[in-house]
Amino acid sequence: MALEISDRHSAGELRAMARRETNGRVGSRMLAIANALDGMSRADAARAAGMDRQTLRDWVVRYEAEGVAGLRDRPKGHPAPRLTEGELATLSNVIFLGPDPETDGISTWTLSELCRWIEAHFAKSLHPASLSRILRQNGFSRQKTRPSHPLKDPKAQERFQKRGSARP
């Protein structure tokens, strides 16, 4: 038994709405339903609109339930954030403070080192590419500060800036 299509809109009205429609997918759904209303077989109406007969049936069900608005695509869901707001705040502080060479065993944070830190502290496993995306979304960039030697001599640096490479 074929699924009946209500006549809330005539085939001509659906075709007129399809011509004004800016979304081509919605327009083709309207045209398929208009063709079916005009007496074209469901398979031919679906084929003319570039879809399968079962797909046309699904759109007819949505059209019956919601009207023309039901022919629009529904918004897609977004996955839950991998890190909570609190975890992001903690991670931001850790990044700004930098690693402690004595406790962390490194001199600068890399994505893979941050992934290890996250796994150790939050028990969450992240790929470095995913962490890079998360950090960019939260205002971080790949720029790094220039590394400095822990035994540097500030007086020697000042002398170098004043006189060049001359010795004292």
DSSP file with accessible surface (Angstrom, degrees, kcal/mol):
  #  RESIDUE AA STRUCTURE BP1 BP2  ACC     N-H-->O    O-->H-N    N-H-->O    O-->H-N    TCO  KAPPA ALPHA  PHI   PSI    X-CA   Y-CA   Z-CA
    1    1 A M              0   0  221      0, 0.0     2,-0.1     0, 0.0     3,-0.0   0.000 360.0 360.0 360.0 125.9    0.0    0.0    0.0
    2    2 A A        -     0   0   62      1,-0.1     2,-0.4     0, 0.0     0, 0.0  -0.422 360.0-108.2 -72.6 146.4    1.5    3.3   -1.1
    3    3 A L        -     0   0   56     -2,-0.1     2,-0.2     1,-0.1    -1,-0.1  -0.600  36.7-125.0 -76.0 126.0    1.9    6.0    1.5
    4    4 A E        -     0   0  142     -2,-0.4     2,-0.5    -3,-0.0    -1,-0.1  -0.492  15.0-145.0 -74.6 144.1   -0.7    8.8    0.9
    5    5 A I        -     0   0   21     -2,-0.2    56,-0.1    31,-0.1    -1,-0.0  -0.940  19.4-126.1-109.9 126.3    0.6   12.4    0.5
    6    6 A S        -     0   0   33     -2,-0.5     3,-0.4     1,-0.1    31,-0.0  -0.268  11.1-130.4 -68.5 158.5   -1.7   15.1    1.9
    7    7 A D        +     0   0  140      1,-0.2    -1,-0.1     3,-0.0     3,-0.1  -0.170  65.5 126.4-104.2  40.6   -2.8   17.8   -0.4
    8    8 A R  S    S+     0   0  114      1,-0.2     2,-0.4     2,-0.0    -1,-0.2   0.815  85.5  26.5 -65.0 -29.8   -1.9   20.7    2.0
    9    9 A H  S    S-     0   0   52     -3,-0.4    -1,-0.2     4,-0.0     2,-0.1  -0.997  88.7-128.3-128.1 140.3    0.1   22.1   -1.0
   10   10 A S     >  -     0   0   61     -2,-0.4     4,-2.4     1,-0.1     5,-0.2  -0.327  29.8-106.3 -78.4 168.2   -0.6   21.4   -4.6
   11   11 A A  H  > S+     0   0    8      1,-0.2     4,-2.4     2,-0.2     5,-0.2   0.900 122.4  52.6 -61.9 -38.4    2.0   20.1   -7.0
   12   12 A G  H  > S+     0   0   45      2,-0.2     4,-2.3     1,-0.2    -1,-0.2   0.900 108.4  49.6 -64.6 -41.0    2.2   23.5   -8.6
   13   13 A E  H  > S+     0   0   97      2,-0.2     4,-2.6     1,-0.2    -2,-0.2   0.918 110.9  49.8 -64.4 -41.6    2.7   25.2   -5.2
   14   14 A L  H  X S+     0   0    0     -4,-2.4     4,-2.3     1,-0.2    -2,-0.2   0.905 110.9  49.8 -63.8 -39.8    5.5   22.8   -4.3
   15   15 A R  H  X S+     0   0   60     -4,-2.4     4,-2.0     2,-0.2    -1,-0.2   0.907 110.8  49.7 -65.3 -39.9    7.2   23.4   -7.7
   16   16 A A  H  X S+     0   0   21     -4,-2.3     4,-1.5     2,-0.2    -2,-0.2   0.918 112.3  47.4 -64.8 -41.8    6.9   27.2   -7.2
   17   17 A M  H  X S+     0   0   38     -4,-2.6     4,-1.2     1,-0.2    -2,-0.2   0.886 109.4  54.4 -65.6 -36.4    8.5   26.9   -3.7
   18   18 A A  H  < S+     0   0   13     -4,-2.3    -1,-0.2     1,-0.2    -2,-0.2   0.871 105.5  52.8 -65.6 -36.1   11.2   24.6   -5.1
   19   19 A R  H  < S+     0   0  189     -4,-2.0    -1,-0.2     1,-0.2    -2,-0.2   0.866 113.4  43.4 -67.1 -34.2   12.1   27.3   -7.7
   20   20 A R  H  < S+     0   0  176     -4,-1.5    -1,-0.2    -5,-0.1    -2,-0.2   0.638  90.9 108.1 -83.2 -15.6   12.5   29.9   -4.9
   21   21 A E     <  -     0   0   35     -4,-1.2     6,-0.0    -3,-0.1    -3,-0.0  -0.429  53.6-161.7 -69.4 132.3   14.3   27.6   -2.6
   22   22 A T  S    S+     0   0  141     -2,-0.2     2,-0.7     1,-0.1    -1,-0.1   0.737  74.7  77.4 -84.9 -24.4   18.1   28.4   -2.2
   23   23 A N     >  -     0   0   59      1,-0.2     4,-2.3     2,-0.0     5,-0.2  -0.790  69.2-157.9 -89.5 114.0   19.0   25.0   -0.9
   24   24 A G  H  > S+     0   0   59     -2,-0.7     4,-2.4     1,-0.2     5,-0.2   0.831  89.2  56.1 -62.3 -34.1   19.1   22.6   -3.9
   25   25 A R  H  > S+     0   0  142      2,-0.2     4,-1.7     1,-0.2    -1,-0.2   0.923 109.6  45.4 -66.1 -41.5   18.6   19.5   -1.7
   26   26 A V  H  > S+     0   0    0      1,-0.2     4,-2.3     2,-0.2    -2,-0.2   0.918 112.0  53.3 -67.8 -39.9   15.4   20.8   -0.3
   27   27 A G  H  X S+     0   0    7     -4,-2.3     4,-2.4     1,-0.2    -2,-0.2   0.905 107.4  49.8 -61.6 -41.3   14.2   21.9   -3.7
   28   28 A S  H  X S+     0   0   36     -4,-2.4     4,-2.2     1,-0.2    -1,-0.2   0.874 109.0  52.9 -68.3 -32.2   14.8   18.5   -5.2
   29   29 A R  H  X S+     0   0   11     -4,-1.7     4,-2.1     2,-0.2    -1,-0.2   0.918 109.6  48.8 -66.9 -40.0   12.8   16.9   -2.3
   30   30 A M  H  X S+     0   0    3     -4,-2.3     4,-2.6     1,-0.2    -2,-0.2   0.916 111.3  49.7 -64.0 -42.0    9.9   19.3   -3.1
   31   31 A L  H  X S+     0   0   69     -4,-2.4     4,-2.7     2,-0.2    -1,-0.2   0.887 108.5  52.6 -64.9 -39.0   10.0   18.4   -6.8
   32   32 A A  H  X S+     0   0    0     -4,-2.2     4,-2.1     2,-0.2    -1,-0.2   0.927 112.1  45.0 -63.1 -42.9   10.0   14.7   -6.0
   33   33 A I  H  X S+     0   0    0     -4,-2.1     4,-2.5     2,-0.2    -2,-0.2   0.911 112.4  52.3 -68.1 -38.5    6.9   15.1   -3.8
   34   34 A A  H  X S+     0   0    0     -4,-2.6     4,-1.7     1,-0.2    -2,-0.2   0.917 109.2  49.7 -62.6 -41.8    5.3   17.3   -6.5
   35   35 A N  H  <>S+     0   0   25     -4,-2.7     5,-2.1     1,-0.2    -1,-0.2   0.908 111.1  49.3 -62.5 -41.1    5.9   14.7   -9.2
   36   36 A A  H ><5S+     0   0   14     -4,-2.1     3,-1.3     1,-0.2    -2,-0.2   0.889 108.9  52.8 -66.5 -36.8    4.4   12.0   -6.9
   37   37 A L  H 3<5S+     0   0   53     -4,-2.5    -1,-0.2     1,-0.3    -2,-0.2   0.831 102.8  59.1 -65.6 -31.5    1.4   14.3   -6.3
   38   38 A D  T 3<5S-     0   0  102     -4,-1.7    -1,-0.3    -5,-0.2    -2,-0.2   0.485 128.0 -96.8 -76.3  -4.2    0.9   14.6  -10.1
   39   39 A G  T < 5S+     0   0   63     -3,-1.3    -3,-0.2     1,-0.3    -2,-0.1   0.436  75.2 144.0 105.4   0.3    0.6   10.9  -10.4
   40   40 A M      < -     0   0   80     -5,-2.1    -1,-0.3     1,-0.1    -2,-0.0  -0.440  61.0 -97.6 -68.5 145.6    4.1    9.9  -11.4
   41   41 A S     >  -     0   0   58      1,-0.1     4,-3.0    -2,-0.1     5,-0.2  -0.300  29.6-117.1 -62.5 152.9    5.1    6.5   -9.8
   42   42 A R  H  > S+     0   0   56      1,-0.2     4,-2.6     2,-0.2     5,-0.2   0.902 115.3  50.9 -59.6 -40.3    7.1    6.8   -6.6
   43   43 A A  H  > S+     0   0   34      1,-0.2     4,-2.5     2,-0.2    -1,-0.2   0.927 113.7  44.0 -64.7 -42.6   10.1    5.1   -8.2
   44   44 A D  H  > S+     0   0   74      2,-0.2     4,-2.5     1,-0.2    -2,-0.2   0.897 113.5  50.7 -69.9 -39.5   10.1    7.5  -11.2
   45   45 A A  H  X S+     0   0    0     -4,-3.0     4,-1.2     2,-0.2    -2,-0.2   0.919 113.5  45.6 -63.5 -41.2    9.5   10.5   -9.0
   46   46 A A  H  <>S+     0   0    0     -4,-2.6     5,-2.8    -5,-0.2     4,-0.5   0.925 112.7  49.9 -67.2 -44.4   12.4    9.6   -6.8
   47   47 A R  H ><5S+     0   0  162     -4,-2.5     3,-1.1     1,-0.2    -2,-0.2   0.901 108.0  53.8 -61.9 -40.4   14.7    8.8   -9.8
   48   48 A A  H 3<5S+     0   0   72     -4,-2.5    -1,-0.2     1,-0.3    -2,-0.2   0.824 111.2  46.5 -64.6 -30.0   13.8   12.2  -11.4
   49   49 A A  T 3<5S-     0   0   22     -4,-1.2    -1,-0.3    -3,-0.3    -2,-0.2   0.442 120.4-109.3 -91.3  -1.9   14.9   13.9   -8.2
   50   50 A G  T < 5S+     0   0   72     -3,-1.1     2,-0.3    -4,-0.5    -3,-0.2   0.842  80.9 104.3  80.9  33.5   18.1   11.9   -7.9
   51   51 A M  S   <S-     0   0   34     -5,-2.8    -1,-0.3    -6,-0.1    -2,-0.2  -0.881  71.9 -95.6-139.2 171.4   17.1    9.7   -4.9
   52   52 A D     >  -     0   0  105     -2,-0.3     4,-2.3     1,-0.1     5,-0.2  -0.476  34.9-114.5 -84.0 157.3   16.0    6.2   -4.1
   53   53 A R  H  > S+     0   0  135      1,-0.2     4,-2.2     2,-0.2     5,-0.1   0.909 118.0  51.2 -59.8 -41.0   12.3    5.3   -3.7
   54   54 A Q  H  > S+     0   0   82      1,-0.2     4,-2.3     2,-0.2    -1,-0.2   0.895 107.6  53.1 -65.3 -36.9   12.8    4.5    0.0
   55   55 A T  H  > S+     0   0   52      2,-0.2     4,-2.2     1,-0.2    -1,-0.2   0.921 107.7  50.7 -64.4 -42.6   14.5    7.9    0.5
   56   56 A L  H  X S+     0   0    1     -4,-2.3     4,-2.4     1,-0.2    -2,-0.2   0.920 108.3  53.1 -60.4 -40.5   11.5    9.6   -1.1
   57   57 A R  H  X S+     0   0  103     -4,-2.2     4,-2.3     1,-0.2    -2,-0.2   0.922 107.4  51.2 -60.3 -43.7    9.2    7.6    1.2
   58   58 A D  H  X S+     0   0   77     -4,-2.3     4,-2.0     1,-0.2    -1,-0.2   0.904 111.1  48.0 -61.0 -39.6   11.2    8.9    4.2
   59   59 A W  H  X S+     0   0   31     -4,-2.2     4,-2.6     2,-0.2    -1,-0.2   0.861 108.5  54.2 -71.5 -32.8   10.9   12.5    3.0
   60   60 A V  H  X S+     0   0    0     -4,-2.4     4,-2.7     2,-0.2     5,-0.2   0.920 107.1  51.6 -64.7 -40.7    7.1   12.0    2.5
   61   61 A V  H  X S+     0   0   62     -4,-2.3     4,-1.9     1,-0.2    -2,-0.2   0.935 112.7  44.9 -61.0 -44.5    6.8   10.8    6.1
   62   62 A R  H  X S+     0   0   49     -4,-2.0     4,-3.0     1,-0.2     5,-0.4   0.890 111.8  52.8 -67.0 -37.6    8.7   13.9    7.3
   63   63 A Y  H  X S+     0   0    0     -4,-2.6     4,-2.1     1,-0.2    -2,-0.2   0.909 109.8  48.8 -63.5 -40.9    6.6   16.2    5.0
   64   64 A E  H  < S+     0   0   57     -4,-2.7    -1,-0.2     1,-0.2    -2,-0.2   0.884 117.9  40.4 -65.7 -37.8    3.4   14.7    6.4
   65   65 A A  H  < S+     0   0   79     -4,-1.9    -2,-0.2    -5,-0.2    -1,-0.2   0.893 134.9  13.8 -79.3 -39.4    4.6   15.2   10.0
   66   66 A E  H >< S-     0   0   88     -4,-3.0     3,-0.6     1,-0.3    -3,-0.2   0.433  92.6-134.5-121.2  -4.8    6.2   18.7    9.7
   67   67 A G  G ><  -     0   0    5     -4,-2.1     3,-1.3    -5,-0.4    -1,-0.3  -0.386  67.2 -26.3  79.9-157.9    5.1   20.2    6.4
   68   68 A V  G >  S+     0   0   27      1,-0.3     3,-1.9     2,-0.2     4,-0.2   0.847 134.9  64.9 -63.1 -31.6    7.6   21.9    4.1
   69   69 A A  G X  S+     0   0   70     -3,-0.6     3,-1.4     1,-0.3    -1,-0.3   0.818  91.8  64.8 -61.8 -27.1    9.9   22.7    7.0
   70   70 A G  G <  S+     0   0    0     -3,-1.3    -1,-0.3     1,-0.3    -2,-0.2   0.641  88.2  68.9 -71.7 -11.5   10.4   18.9    7.5
   71   71 A L  G <  S+     0   0    0     -3,-1.9    -1,-0.3    -4,-0.3     2,-0.2   0.549  82.2  93.8 -83.6  -7.0   12.2   18.8    4.1
   72   72 A R  S <  S-     0   0  107     -3,-1.4     2,-0.2    -4,-0.2    -3,-0.0  -0.552  88.4-100.5 -83.1 152.7   15.1   20.7    5.5
   73   73 A D        -     0   0   60     -2,-0.2    -1,-0.1     1,-0.1    -2,-0.1  -0.473  36.9-124.0 -69.5 139.8   18.2   19.0    6.9
   74   74 A R        -     0   0  128     -2,-0.2    -1,-0.1     1,-0.1    -4,-0.0  -0.548  36.3 -91.0 -81.8 150.9   18.3   18.9   10.7
   75   75 A P        -     0   0  131      0, 0.0     2,-0.2     0, 0.0    -1,-0.1  -0.327  43.5-118.1 -62.8 143.5   21.3   20.3   12.4
   76   76 A K        -     0   0  156      1,-0.1     2,-0.1    -3,-0.1    -3,-0.0  -0.522  26.5-114.4 -80.3 148.4   24.1   17.8   13.1
   77   77 A G        -     0   0   74     -2,-0.2    -1,-0.1     1,-0.0     0, 0.0  -0.431  23.9-136.5 -78.6 155.2   25.1   17.0   16.6
   78   78 A H        -     0   0  171     -2,-0.1    -1,-0.0     3,-0.0     0, 0.0  -0.921  22.8-109.6-112.3 141.8   28.6   18.0   17.8
   79   79 A P        -     0   0  119      0, 0.0     3,-0.1     0, 0.0    -1,-0.0  -0.310  42.0 -96.1 -66.7 153.7   30.7   15.7   19.9
   80   80 A A        -     0   0   81      1,-0.1     0, 0.0     2,-0.1     0, 0.0  -0.365  50.9 -91.4 -65.9 146.1   31.3   16.6   23.5
   81   81 A P        -     0   0  111      0, 0.0    -1,-0.1     0, 0.0     3,-0.0  -0.320  27.4-136.0 -59.8 143.7   34.5   18.5   24.2
   82   82 A R  S    S+     0   0  125      1,-0.1     2,-0.4    -3,-0.1    -2,-0.1   0.824  90.2  41.0 -71.4 -33.1   37.4   16.2   25.1
   83   83 A L  S    S-     0   0    6      4,-0.0    -1,-0.1    41,-0.0     2,-0.0  -0.951  84.4-128.5-118.1 139.4   38.5   18.4   27.9
   84   84 A T     >  -     0   0   77     -2,-0.4     4,-2.6     1,-0.1     5,-0.2  -0.243  32.5-101.6 -75.1 170.7   36.2   20.1   30.4
   85   85 A E  H  > S+     0   0  155      1,-0.2     4,-2.3     2,-0.2     5,-0.2   0.904 124.2  49.6 -60.2 -42.7   36.5   23.9   31.2
   86   86 A G  H  > S+     0   0   45      2,-0.2     4,-2.4     1,-0.2    -1,-0.2   0.905 110.6  49.1 -64.1 -41.1   38.4   23.1   34.4
   87   87 A E  H  > S+     0   0   32      2,-0.2     4,-2.8     1,-0.2    -2,-0.2   0.898 110.8  51.0 -66.4 -37.9   40.8   20.8   32.7
   88   88 A L  H  X S+     0   0   20     -4,-2.6     4,-2.6     2,-0.2    -2,-0.2   0.903 109.9  49.9 -64.7 -40.3   41.4   23.5   30.0
   89   89 A A  H  X S+     0   0   52     -4,-2.3     4,-2.2     2,-0.2    -2,-0.2   0.927 112.5  46.9 -64.0 -43.6   42.1   26.1   32.6
   90   90 A T  H  X S+     0   0   63     -4,-2.4     4,-2.3     1,-0.2    -2,-0.2   0.928 112.7  49.5 -63.1 -44.5   44.5   23.8   34.4
   91   91 A L  H  X S+     0   0    1     -4,-2.8     4,-2.6     1,-0.2    -2,-0.2   0.904 108.6  53.3 -62.5 -40.5   46.2   22.9   31.1
   92   92 A S  H  X S+     0   0   28     -4,-2.6     4,-2.7     1,-0.2    -1,-0.2   0.923 109.3  48.5 -61.2 -43.9   46.5   26.6   30.2
   93   93 A N  H  X S+     0   0  100     -4,-2.2     4,-2.5     2,-0.2     5,-0.2   0.909 110.8  50.7 -62.0 -41.2   48.2   27.4   33.5
   94   94 A V  H  X S+     0   0   26     -4,-2.3     4,-1.7     1,-0.2    -2,-0.2   0.920 112.0  47.3 -63.3 -41.1   50.6   24.5   33.0
   95   95 A I  H  < S+     0   0   36     -4,-2.6    -2,-0.2     1,-0.2    -1,-0.2   0.930 113.2  47.7 -66.5 -45.0   51.5   25.8   29.5
   96   96 A F  H  < S+     0   0  156     -4,-2.7    -1,-0.2     1,-0.2    -2,-0.2   0.881 113.7  47.2 -65.4 -37.7   52.0   29.3   30.7
   97   97 A L  H  < S-     0   0  150     -4,-2.5    -1,-0.2    -5,-0.2    -2,-0.2   0.795 104.7-144.8 -72.4 -27.8   54.2   28.3   33.6
   98   98 A G     <  -     0   0   29     -4,-1.7     2,-0.1    -5,-0.2    10,-0.1   0.064  29.8 -55.8  80.7 163.6   56.2   26.0   31.4
   99   99 A P        -     0   0   21      0, 0.0     3,-0.1     0, 0.0    10,-0.1  -0.412  43.4-127.0 -77.8 153.0   57.7   22.7   32.5
  100  100 A D     >> -     0   0   69      1,-0.1     4,-3.4    -2,-0.1     5,-0.8  -0.896  15.2-149.3 -95.6 114.4   60.0   22.2   35.4
  101  101 A P  H  >5S+     0   0   78      0, 0.0     4,-0.6     0, 0.0    -1,-0.1   0.822  94.3  51.1 -56.9 -29.4   63.1   20.5   34.1
  102  102 A E  H  45S+     0   0  177      2,-0.1    -2,-0.0     1,-0.1     0, 0.0   0.907 123.3  25.5 -77.1 -40.2   63.7   18.8   37.4
  103  103 A T  H  45S+     0   0  106     -3,-0.2    -1,-0.1     3,-0.1     0, 0.0   0.868 132.0  36.2 -91.5 -38.9   60.2   17.3   37.9
  104  104 A D  H  <5S-     0   0   62     -4,-3.4    -2,-0.1     2,-0.2     3,-0.1   0.711  93.6-137.2 -87.7 -23.2   59.0   17.0   34.3
  105  105 A G  S  <<S+     0   0   62     -5,-0.8     2,-0.3    -4,-0.6    -3,-0.1   0.607  71.1  90.1  79.0  11.2   62.3   16.1   32.8
  106  106 A I        -     0   0   31     -6,-0.4    -1,-0.2     1,-0.1    -2,-0.2  -0.925  64.1-147.2-135.4 162.0   61.9   18.4   29.8
  107  107 A S  S    S+     0   0   91     -2,-0.3     2,-0.3     1,-0.2    -1,-0.1   0.710  83.5  22.5-102.5 -24.8   62.8   22.0   29.0
  108  108 A T  S    S-     0   0   48    -10,-0.1     2,-0.4    -8,-0.1    -1,-0.2  -0.987  81.4-108.5-139.8 153.4   59.9   22.9   26.7
  109  109 A W        -     0   0   33     -2,-0.3     2,-0.3   -14,-0.1     3,-0.0  -0.644  33.3-177.3 -80.8 132.0   56.4   21.6   26.1
  110  110 A T     >  -     0   0   56     -2,-0.4     4,-2.8     1,-0.1     5,-0.2  -0.811  41.0-106.2-115.5 166.7   55.7   19.7   22.9
  111  111 A L  H  > S+     0   0   49     -2,-0.3     4,-2.4     1,-0.2     5,-0.2   0.922 121.5  48.7 -60.6 -41.9   52.3   18.4   21.8
  112  112 A S  H  > S+     0   0   50      2,-0.2     4,-2.0     1,-0.2    -1,-0.2   0.897 111.5  49.3 -67.2 -36.8   53.3   14.8   22.6
  113  113 A E  H  > S+     0   0   54      2,-0.2     4,-2.3     1,-0.2    -1,-0.2   0.902 111.0  50.1 -67.3 -38.6   54.7   15.8   26.0
  114  114 A L  H  X S+     0   0    7     -4,-2.8     4,-2.7     2,-0.2    -2,-0.2   0.890 107.9  53.9 -66.3 -35.6   51.4   17.7   26.8
  115  115 A C  H  X S+     0   0   12     -4,-2.4     4,-2.3    -5,-0.2    11,-0.2   0.911 109.4  47.9 -63.0 -41.1   49.5   14.6   25.7
  116  116 A R  H  X S+     0   0  136     -4,-2.0     4,-2.3     2,-0.2    -2,-0.2   0.901 111.6  50.2 -64.3 -41.0   51.5   12.5   28.2
  117  117 A W  H  X S+     0   0   30     -4,-2.3     4,-2.4     2,-0.2     5,-0.3   0.921 110.5  49.7 -63.4 -43.5   50.9   15.1   30.9
  118  118 A I  H  X>S+     0   0    0     -4,-2.7     4,-3.2     1,-0.2     6,-0.7   0.912 111.1  49.7 -62.1 -41.5   47.1   15.1   30.2
  119  119 A E  H  X5S+     0   0  107     -4,-2.3     4,-0.9     4,-0.2    -1,-0.2   0.912 113.3  46.2 -65.4 -38.4   47.0   11.3   30.4
  120  120 A A  H  <5S+     0   0   81     -4,-2.3    -2,-0.2    -5,-0.2    -1,-0.2   0.876 125.3  29.5 -71.8 -35.5   48.9   11.3   33.7
  121  121 A H  H  <5S+     0   0  113     -4,-2.4    -2,-0.2    -5,-0.2    -3,-0.2   0.782 134.5  24.8 -97.8 -31.4   46.8   14.0   35.3
  122  122 A F  H  <5S-     0   0   38     -4,-3.2    -3,-0.2    -5,-0.3    -2,-0.1   0.441  92.3-127.9-113.0  -4.3   43.3   13.7   33.7
  123  123 A A     << +     0   0   88     -4,-0.9     2,-0.4    -5,-0.6    -4,-0.2   0.878  66.8 129.4  56.4  40.6   43.4   10.0   32.6
  124  124 A K        -     0   0   60     -6,-0.7     2,-0.6    -9,-0.1    -1,-0.2  -0.992  52.7-141.3-126.7 134.1   42.4   11.0   29.1
  125  125 A S        +     0   0   76     -2,-0.4     2,-0.4    -3,-0.1    -9,-0.1  -0.842  25.7 175.3 -98.6 121.9   44.2    9.9   26.0
  126  126 A L        -     0   0   12     -2,-0.6    -7,-0.1   -11,-0.2    -8,-0.1  -0.955  28.8-127.5-124.4 146.0   44.6   12.5   23.2
  127  127 A H     >  -     0   0  123     -2,-0.4     4,-2.4     1,-0.1     3,-0.4  -0.644  29.8-117.9 -83.4 146.3   46.4   12.4   19.9
  128  128 A P  H  > S+     0   0   43      0, 0.0     4,-2.5     0, 0.0     5,-0.1   0.869 115.4  54.8 -55.5 -35.0   48.8   15.3   19.4
  129  129 A A  H  > S+     0   0   50      2,-0.2     4,-1.9     1,-0.2     5,-0.1   0.905 108.9  47.9 -66.3 -37.9   46.8   16.5   16.3
  130  130 A S  H  > S+     0   0   26     -3,-0.4     4,-2.3     2,-0.2    -1,-0.2   0.916 111.9  49.3 -66.8 -41.0   43.6   16.6   18.4
  131  131 A L  H  X S+     0   0    0     -4,-2.4     4,-2.9     1,-0.2     5,-0.2   0.900 107.6  55.1 -65.2 -38.2   45.4   18.5   21.2
  132  132 A S  H  X S+     0   0   19     -4,-2.5     4,-2.5    -5,-0.2    -1,-0.2   0.928 108.9  47.8 -60.1 -43.0   46.7   21.0   18.6
  133  133 A R  H  X S+     0   0  123     -4,-1.9     4,-2.2     2,-0.2    -2,-0.2   0.926 112.3  49.4 -63.7 -43.2   43.2   21.6   17.4
  134  134 A I  H  X S+     0   0   19     -4,-2.3     4,-1.0     1,-0.2    -2,-0.2   0.926 112.0  48.1 -63.1 -43.6   42.0   22.1   21.0
  135  135 A L  H  <>S+     0   0   18     -4,-2.9     5,-2.7     1,-0.2     3,-0.5   0.910 110.8  50.4 -66.3 -41.3   44.8   24.5   21.8
  136  136 A R  H ><5S+     0   0  147     -4,-2.5     3,-1.6     1,-0.2    -1,-0.2   0.903 107.6  54.1 -62.4 -39.5   44.2   26.6   18.6
  137  137 A Q  H 3<5S+     0   0  143     -4,-2.2    -1,-0.2     1,-0.3    -2,-0.2   0.760 108.4  51.3 -66.0 -21.3   40.5   26.9   19.5
  138  138 A N  T 3<5S-     0   0   73     -4,-1.0    -1,-0.3    -3,-0.5    -2,-0.2   0.128 127.5 -93.8-105.3  19.8   41.5   28.2   22.9
  139  139 A G  T < 5S+     0   0   71     -3,-1.6     2,-0.2     1,-0.3    -3,-0.2   0.527  80.6 131.6  89.8   7.4   43.9   30.9   21.6
  140  140 A F      < -     0   0   37     -5,-2.7    -1,-0.3    -6,-0.2     2,-0.3  -0.612  35.3-162.8 -91.2 153.4   47.2   29.1   21.7
  141  141 A S        -     0   0   77     -2,-0.2    -5,-0.0     2,-0.2    -6,-0.0  -0.790  33.7-106.8-126.0 174.3   49.6   29.2   18.8
  142  142 A R  S    S+     0   0  205     -2,-0.3     2,-0.1     2,-0.1    -2,-0.0   0.478  78.1 120.9 -80.5  -3.1   52.6   27.1   17.8
  143  143 A Q        -     0   0  171      1,-0.0     2,-0.3     0, 0.0    -2,-0.2  -0.390  46.0-162.9 -64.8 139.9   55.0   29.9   18.6
  144  144 A K        -     0   0  152     -2,-0.1     2,-0.1   -36,-0.0    -2,-0.1  -0.911  21.4-109.8-122.2 151.9   57.6   29.0   21.3
  145  145 A T        -     0   0  121     -2,-0.3     3,-0.0     1,-0.1     0, 0.0  -0.443  46.8 -94.6 -72.9 153.4   59.8   31.2   23.4
  146  146 A R        -     0   0  226     -2,-0.1    -1,-0.1     1,-0.1     2,-0.0  -0.523  46.2-115.0 -69.8 128.6   63.4   31.1   22.6
  147  147 A P        -     0   0  101      0, 0.0     2,-0.4     0, 0.0    -1,-0.1  -0.332  30.6-158.0 -66.0 147.0   65.1   28.5   24.8
  148  148 A S        -     0   0   79     -3,-0.0    -3,-0.0     4,-0.0     0, 0.0  -0.973  21.4-110.1-126.8 146.3   67.6   29.9   27.3
  149  149 A H    >   -     0   0  119     -2,-0.4     3,-1.5     1,-0.1     0, 0.0  -0.475  21.4-133.7 -73.4 137.1   70.4   28.0   29.0
  150  150 A P  T 3  S+     0   0  120      0, 0.0    -1,-0.1     0, 0.0    -2,-0.0   0.767 104.8  49.6 -65.8 -21.0   69.9   27.6   32.7
  151  151 A L  T 3  S+     0   0  145      2,-0.1    -2,-0.1     0, 0.0     0, 0.0   0.086  80.6 143.0-103.7  24.5   73.4   28.7   33.5
  152  152 A K    <   -     0   0  104     -3,-1.5    -4,-0.0     1,-0.1     0, 0.0  -0.271  48.3-131.7 -66.5 152.8   73.4   31.9   31.4
  153  153 A D     >  -     0   0   78      1,-0.2     4,-1.9     2,-0.0     5,-0.2  -0.905  11.4-163.4-109.2 108.6   75.2   34.9   32.8
  154  154 A P  H  > S+     0   0   85      0, 0.0     4,-2.2     0, 0.0     5,-0.2   0.868  91.0  54.6 -61.3 -33.1   73.0   38.1   32.6
  155  155 A K  H  > S+     0   0  144      1,-0.2     4,-2.5     2,-0.2     5,-0.2   0.913 107.2  50.1 -67.8 -38.9   76.1   40.4   33.1
  156  156 A A  H  > S+     0   0   35      1,-0.2     4,-2.3     2,-0.2    -1,-0.2   0.892 110.2  51.0 -66.3 -36.2   77.8   38.8   30.1
  157  157 A Q  H  X S+     0   0   95     -4,-1.9     4,-2.2     2,-0.2    -2,-0.2   0.915 110.0  49.3 -65.7 -41.4   74.7   39.3   28.0
  158  158 A E  H  X S+     0   0  103     -4,-2.2     4,-1.8     2,-0.2    -2,-0.2   0.921 110.8  49.6 -65.0 -42.3   74.5   42.9   29.0
  159  159 A R  H  X S+     0   0   81     -4,-2.5     4,-2.9     1,-0.2     5,-0.3   0.910 109.8  52.3 -62.0 -39.3   78.2   43.4   28.1
  160  160 A F  H  X S+     0   0  123     -4,-2.3     4,-2.1     1,-0.2    -1,-0.2   0.910 107.9  50.8 -65.0 -39.4   77.6   41.7   24.7
  161  161 A Q  H  < S+     0   0  161     -4,-2.2    -1,-0.2     1,-0.2    -2,-0.2   0.867 116.4  41.7 -68.1 -31.8   74.7   44.1   24.0
  162  162 A K  H  < S+     0   0  154     -4,-1.8    -2,-0.2    -5,-0.2    -1,-0.2   0.919 134.5  12.9 -80.5 -44.3   76.9   47.1   24.8
  163  163 A R  H >< S-     0   0  139     -4,-2.9     3,-0.7     1,-0.4     2,-0.2   0.355  94.9-127.5-119.1   2.8   80.2   46.2   23.2
  164  164 A G  T 3< S-     0   0   30     -4,-2.1    -1,-0.4    -5,-0.3    -2,-0.1  -0.551  72.8 -21.1  84.0-143.8   79.5   43.2   20.9
  165  165 A S  T 3  S+     0   0  105     -2,-0.2    -1,-0.2    -4,-0.1     2,-0.1   0.299  95.1 131.5 -91.1  14.1   81.7   40.1   21.3
  166  166 A A    <   -     0   0   57     -3,-0.7    -3,-0.1    -7,-0.2    -2,-0.0  -0.390  57.2-123.6 -67.8 140.6   84.6   42.0   23.1
  167  167 A R              0   0  222      1,-0.1    -1,-0.1    -2,-0.1    -2,-0.0  -0.473 360.0 360.0 -78.7 156.9   85.9   40.3   26.2
  168  168 A P              0   0  122      0, 0.0    -1,-0.1     0, 0.0   -12,-0.0  -0.078 360.0 360.0 -66.5 360.0   85.9   42.3   29.5
